[in-house]
Amino acid sequence: MPLVIARHVSKLSGYAPAVPTPFNDDFSLDTEAFESFCERQIDEGASALVVCGTTGEAPTLRPAEHHILVRIAVDVARGRVPVIAGAGTNSTAHAVELTKDAEAGGADAILSVVPYYNKPVQAGLYAHFHAIARSTGLPVILYDVPSRSACGLADETIARLAELPHVIGVKDATGDITRPARLRSLVGSQFRLLSGDDATAFAFICQGGNGCISVTSNIAPGLCRAMYLACQQGQLSKARQLSVAIAQMTAALFCESNPVPVKYALSLFGLMSAKVRLPLVGLSEQSRASVSAVLAQIYKLHSDYMIGRTADLTVDAVAV
């Protein structure tokens, strides 16, 4: 299939939110909240919308829901930013189906996770992603997240996959801040190296990473963008200062399984329900107090950088 590099996704950089999937009280898709949140993230300077991934509770989404969410994001984006659709699973055949569906829905690229649970060897991982890349005309971003998949992509496997014209980057959630320097010499200057670990994203970017597919930027998009731009402009003192606040926020947002805390945080701003689908459950009382306290603290210091600054809420309303 011909390669389609749409809307500058081949040059993707900066912070792109891993968008949560809002649910109604009956756990059906809250499409209105999803549409509104995608628009808000674009207004806040998101470099892309990443939908139907881990933060989007992809394992609990039915194929029809996956298609609906991709289609909504594409309609909202209107070409202003690329839409990257999560389209991975641990069955190669199913991942190919999801990839084709995302392409039919208008996605600009796909994010394809390392197969989880199966624990394939590197030859199997290469064959898996090779089959996916051959099935689509869209750019493919690999997603390496060993903490969830129980196996990971070796540097050499990423380098082999980078030779395929459709494979344009990797979302690296290993937390290994030395990886950008190692990979760059193997994959070339155009291959996108994107952090998938908010806790180490600052160091990852400083080591040559192109940006971050982020959970934290759902809450503090301006803060993340300002930190990234400071890094790019060589203002490392400013970047470090901003990274401290981002680190505090990140720690709170990962106090329990993602995306439970971030959906709770967004619910405090009235942007979506905190509901998650089983087997995930709502945030514990102790964690709710922790998230609320950190959110209020960061809001007081950096309200102009927060997603909720136009949500007509006061700090007191956040700190519940």
C-alpha positions as CSV (number, residue, x, y, z in Angstrom):
1,M,0.0,0.0,0.0
2,P,1.2,3.6,-0.7
3,L,2.4,5.4,2.4
4,V,0.3,8.4,3.4
5,I,2.1,10.8,5.7
6,A,-0.8,13.0,6.6
7,R,-0.9,16.3,8.4
8,H,2.7,16.4,9.3
9,V,2.5,13.3,11.5
10,S,6.0,12.3,10.2
11,K,7.4,15.3,12.0
12,L,5.4,14.8,15.2
13,S,7.0,16.5,18.2
14,G,6.0,18.1,21.5
15,Y,3.2,16.9,23.8
16,A,0.2,14.9,22.5
17,P,-2.5,13.8,25.1
18,A,-3.4,10.2,25.4
19,V,-7.1,11.0,25.5
20,P,-9.4,9.3,28.1
21,T,-12.7,7.8,26.9
22,P,-15.6,9.5,28.8
23,F,-18.6,7.3,29.8
24,N,-22.1,8.0,30.8
25,D,-23.7,6.7,34.0
26,D,-24.7,3.5,32.2
27,F,-21.0,3.2,30.9
28,S,-22.0,3.9,27.3
29,L,-19.7,6.3,25.4
30,D,-20.2,10.0,26.3
31,T,-19.6,11.2,22.8
32,E,-20.5,14.8,23.7
33,A,-17.9,15.0,26.4
34,F,-15.3,13.3,24.2
35,E,-15.9,15.7,21.3
36,S,-15.7,18.7,23.7
37,F,-12.5,17.4,25.3
38,C,-10.8,16.8,22.0
39,E,-11.6,20.4,20.9
40,R,-10.3,21.8,24.2
41,Q,-7.0,19.9,23.8
42,I,-6.5,21.3,20.3
43,D,-7.2,24.8,21.6
44,E,-4.6,24.2,24.3
45,G,-1.9,23.4,21.7
46,A,-1.9,19.6,21.6
47,S,0.4,18.4,18.8
48,A,-1.9,15.4,18.1
49,L,-4.8,13.6,19.6
50,V,-4.0,10.0,20.6
51,V,-7.3,8.1,21.1
52,C,-8.3,4.5,21.9
53,G,-5.0,3.7,23.7
54,T,-4.3,2.6,27.2
55,T,-5.6,5.8,28.7
56,G,-8.7,5.5,26.5
57,E,-9.4,2.1,28.0
58,A,-9.0,0.4,24.7
59,P,-9.2,-3.2,26.0
60,T,-12.8,-2.6,27.1
61,L,-13.9,-0.8,23.8
62,R,-16.0,-2.7,21.3
63,P,-14.9,-2.4,17.7
64,A,-17.9,-0.2,16.9
65,E,-17.0,2.1,19.8
66,H,-13.4,2.2,18.6
67,H,-14.6,3.4,15.2
68,I,-17.0,6.0,16.7
69,L,-14.2,7.5,18.8
70,V,-11.7,7.7,15.9
71,R,-14.4,9.2,13.7
72,I,-15.3,11.9,16.3
73,A,-11.7,12.8,16.8
74,V,-11.1,13.1,13.1
75,D,-14.2,15.3,12.7
76,V,-13.1,17.6,15.6
77,A,-9.5,17.9,14.4
78,R,-10.5,18.8,10.8
79,G,-6.8,18.5,9.8
80,R,-5.6,20.9,12.4
81,V,-3.6,18.2,14.2
82,P,-3.1,14.5,13.4
83,V,-5.3,11.9,15.0
84,I,-3.4,8.8,16.1
85,A,-5.6,5.8,16.8
86,G,-4.6,3.1,19.1
87,A,-5.0,-0.1,17.1
88,G,-3.0,-2.7,18.8
89,T,-3.8,-6.0,20.6
90,N,-2.1,-9.3,21.3
91,S,-3.6,-11.0,18.2
92,T,-1.9,-10.0,15.0
93,A,-5.0,-10.7,13.0
94,H,-7.2,-8.6,15.3
95,A,-4.6,-5.8,15.3
96,V,-4.7,-5.7,11.5
97,E,-8.5,-5.5,11.6
98,L,-8.3,-2.6,14.1
99,T,-5.7,-0.9,11.9
100,K,-7.8,-1.1,8.8
101,D,-10.8,0.2,10.7
102,A,-8.9,3.1,12.1
103,E,-7.7,3.9,8.5
104,A,-11.3,3.7,7.3
105,G,-12.3,6.1,10.1
106,G,-9.9,8.7,8.8
107,A,-7.0,8.4,11.3
108,D,-3.7,9.9,10.3
109,A,-1.6,7.3,12.0
110,I,-1.9,4.3,14.3
111,L,-0.3,3.5,17.6
112,S,0.4,-0.3,17.8
113,V,1.3,-1.8,21.2
114,V,3.6,-4.7,21.8
115,P,1.5,-7.8,22.1
116,Y,0.7,-8.4,25.7
117,Y,0.3,-11.7,27.6
118,N,1.6,-13.9,24.8
119,K,5.3,-12.9,25.5
120,P,6.6,-13.5,21.9
121,V,10.3,-13.5,21.1
122,Q,11.8,-10.7,19.1
123,A,11.3,-12.6,15.8
124,G,7.6,-12.8,16.7
125,L,7.4,-9.1,17.5
126,Y,9.1,-8.2,14.2
127,A,6.7,-10.4,12.3
128,H,3.7,-9.0,14.2
129,F,4.5,-5.3,13.4
130,H,5.7,-6.2,9.8
131,A,2.2,-7.7,9.1
132,I,0.5,-4.6,10.5
133,A,2.6,-2.2,8.5
134,R,1.9,-4.2,5.3
135,S,-1.8,-4.0,6.0
136,T,-2.2,-0.2,5.9
137,G,-1.3,2.9,4.1
138,L,-1.0,4.8,7.4
139,P,2.2,5.6,9.4
140,V,2.7,3.2,12.3
141,I,4.1,4.3,15.7
142,L,5.3,1.4,17.8
143,Y,4.3,1.3,21.5
144,D,6.8,-0.3,23.8
145,V,5.4,-0.7,27.3
146,P,7.0,-3.7,29.1
147,S,5.2,-3.0,32.4
148,R,1.9,-3.9,30.7
149,S,3.0,-6.2,27.9
150,A,5.4,-8.5,29.9
151,C,7.9,-8.2,27.0
152,G,9.5,-5.4,25.2
153,L,11.0,-4.4,21.9
154,A,14.8,-4.7,21.7
155,D,16.7,-1.8,20.2
156,E,17.8,-3.9,17.3
157,T,14.2,-4.9,16.6
158,I,13.1,-1.3,16.6
159,A,16.0,-0.6,14.2
160,R,14.8,-3.4,11.8
161,L,11.3,-2.1,11.9
162,A,12.4,1.5,11.3
163,E,13.6,0.3,7.9
164,L,10.0,-0.3,6.9
165,P,8.6,2.8,5.2
166,H,5.4,2.8,7.2
167,V,7.0,2.6,10.7
168,I,7.8,6.2,11.6
169,G,8.4,6.2,15.4
170,V,8.1,4.6,18.8
171,K,6.3,5.5,21.9
172,D,8.8,4.4,24.6
173,A,7.2,3.7,28.0
174,T,10.2,1.9,29.3
175,G,11.3,4.8,31.5
176,D,14.9,4.3,30.2
177,I,16.2,7.8,29.7
178,T,19.3,6.6,28.0
179,R,17.3,5.1,25.1
180,P,16.9,8.1,22.8
181,A,20.7,8.4,22.5
182,R,21.1,4.7,21.8
183,L,18.3,4.5,19.3
184,R,19.0,7.7,17.4
185,S,22.2,6.2,15.9
186,L,20.2,3.1,14.9
187,V,17.1,4.7,13.4
188,G,18.2,8.0,11.9
189,S,17.2,11.6,12.5
190,Q,13.7,11.4,11.1
191,F,12.4,8.5,13.2
192,R,10.1,9.9,15.9
193,L,11.2,9.1,19.5
194,L,8.3,9.8,21.8
195,S,8.3,9.2,25.5
196,G,5.3,7.3,26.9
197,D,6.3,7.8,30.5
198,D,5.4,11.2,32.0
199,A,7.7,10.6,35.0
200,T,10.8,10.5,32.8
201,A,9.7,12.6,29.8
202,F,11.7,15.6,30.7
203,A,15.0,13.6,30.8
204,F,13.9,11.7,27.6
205,I,13.4,14.9,25.7
206,C,16.7,16.3,27.0
207,Q,18.4,13.2,25.7
208,G,17.1,13.8,22.2
209,G,13.5,12.6,22.3
210,N,11.0,14.4,20.0
211,G,8.2,14.7,22.6
212,C,5.7,12.8,24.7
213,I,2.4,11.0,24.3
214,S,1.2,12.0,27.7
215,V,-1.4,11.4,30.4
216,T,-0.4,14.5,32.4
217,S,-1.0,16.8,29.5
218,N,-4.7,16.0,29.8
219,I,-4.7,18.0,33.0
220,A,-1.8,20.5,32.4
221,P,-1.4,20.9,28.7
222,G,0.1,24.4,28.9
223,L,2.6,23.3,31.6
224,C,3.8,20.4,29.5
225,R,4.0,22.5,26.3
226,A,6.0,25.3,28.1
227,M,8.4,22.8,29.5
228,Y,9.0,21.2,26.1
229,L,9.5,24.6,24.4
230,A,11.9,25.7,27.1
231,C,13.9,22.5,26.4
232,Q,13.9,23.2,22.7
233,Q,15.1,26.8,23.2
234,G,17.9,25.8,25.5
235,Q,16.2,27.3,28.6
236,L,17.0,24.4,30.8
237,S,16.7,26.2,34.1
238,K,13.1,27.2,33.2
239,A,12.4,23.7,31.9
240,R,13.6,22.1,35.1
241,Q,11.5,24.4,37.2
242,L,8.4,23.5,35.2
243,S,9.3,19.8,35.2
244,V,9.0,19.9,39.0
245,A,5.4,20.8,38.9
246,I,4.8,18.3,36.1
247,A,6.4,15.6,38.2
248,Q,4.2,16.4,41.2
249,M,1.1,16.2,39.0
250,T,2.3,13.0,37.3
251,A,3.0,11.2,40.7
252,A,-0.6,12.0,41.7
253,L,-2.0,10.8,38.4
254,F,-0.3,7.4,38.7
255,C,-1.2,6.7,42.3
256,E,-3.5,4.0,41.0
257,S,-3.9,2.3,37.6
258,N,-4.1,4.7,34.6
259,P,-6.6,6.1,33.6
260,V,-8.5,6.0,36.9
261,P,-6.8,9.0,38.6
262,V,-6.7,11.2,35.5
263,K,-10.4,10.7,34.9
264,Y,-11.1,11.6,38.5
265,A,-9.1,14.7,38.1
266,L,-10.9,15.7,34.9
267,S,-14.2,15.1,36.7
268,L,-13.3,17.7,39.3
269,F,-13.2,20.2,36.4
270,G,-16.5,18.9,35.1
271,L,-14.9,17.8,31.8
272,M,-16.0,14.2,32.0
273,S,-17.2,11.5,34.3
274,A,-14.8,9.7,36.6
275,K,-16.4,6.4,35.6
276,V,-14.2,3.5,34.3
277,R,-15.2,0.2,33.0
278,L,-14.5,-3.1,34.8
279,P,-12.1,-4.6,35.7
280,L,-11.0,-1.0,36.6
281,V,-12.8,0.5,39.5
282,G,-13.1,4.1,40.9
283,L,-10.4,5.8,42.8
284,S,-10.0,5.0,46.5
285,E,-10.9,7.6,49.0
286,Q,-7.3,8.1,50.0
287,S,-6.2,8.6,46.4
288,R,-9.1,11.0,45.7
289,A,-7.8,13.2,48.6
290,S,-4.3,13.0,47.2
291,V,-5.2,13.9,43.7
292,S,-7.4,16.7,44.8
293,A,-4.7,18.2,47.0
294,V,-2.0,18.1,44.3
295,L,-4.4,19.5,41.7
296,A,-5.4,22.4,44.0
297,Q,-1.7,23.1,44.7
298,I,-0.6,23.1,41.1
299,Y,-3.7,25.1,40.1
300,K,-2.8,27.9,42.5
301,L,0.7,28.2,41.1
302,H,0.0,27.5,37.4
303,S,-3.7,28.1,36.7
304,D,-2.9,29.6,33.3
305,Y,-1.4,26.3,32.2
306,M,-4.3,24.1,33.4
307,I,-7.0,22.4,31.3
308,G,-9.7,23.7,33.7
309,R,-8.9,27.4,33.7
310,T,-11.8,28.1,31.4
311,A,-14.1,25.6,33.1
312,D,-15.5,28.3,35.4
313,L,-14.2,26.6,38.5
314,T,-12.4,28.0,41.5
315,V,-9.5,26.4,43.4
316,D,-11.9,25.8,46.2
317,A,-14.1,23.8,43.9
318,V,-11.2,21.7,42.7
319,A,-9.9,21.0,46.2
320,V,-12.8,18.8,47.3
